[in-house]
């Protein structure tokens, strides 16, 4: 007979970015961050902002990961007790689509506990109440069906969602374009790369504002023998 698992398993060995690292990437466009990581790092396009224009889309904070089984939210409720100020709760459901994994009351408790936002590959409900809470929320869609808090669940372990691996302590950055995961161990490298990207982007913005029609490198290519016209 297989032994029944504990209702919750919690990994207490979690990394956490410094306040300086979080501040350095706050309000950085997600596109700049993926540029700094060789064009990678964004979650699947289906994980998108709930209520754009009503709820904020921008968040930047350390991930606190949860893994929930089908139709279950016990790990989410337990994670409220593990949450630190500024954490983003990242909830993997295995793309469960038959019930919601959060609603307005859980989002209210997340806000009261100091959370900075919520990201899930699952569905949510109680949109009007969530809008009143005011926290950023990224999800895969909506369902009014109710979940249960029965377990088993996991908190603080690596999870897979939206085509990405997220570990507690990775930095979650989002805006209207989507959600990007910056691995904890790459934070300093990404911060350094983003600073250079910002300079290049400002220069390109100025060039476009001043009438640039075609990038110089493309103009040279079009005039070279690497282009065959027939």
Buried (B, 14 or more C-beta within 10 A) or exposed (E): EEEEEEEBBBBEEBBBBEEEBBEBBEEBBBBBBBBBBEEEBBBBEEBBBBBEEEBBBBBBBBBBBBBBBEBBBBBBBBBBEBBEEBBBBBBBBBBBBEBBBBBBEBBBBBBEBEBBBBBBBBBBBBBEEBBEBEBBBBBBBEBEEEBEBEBBBBBBBBBEBBEBEBBBBBBBBBBEBBBBBBBBEBBEEBBEBBEEBBEEBEEEEEEEEEEEEEEEEEEEEEEEEEEEEE
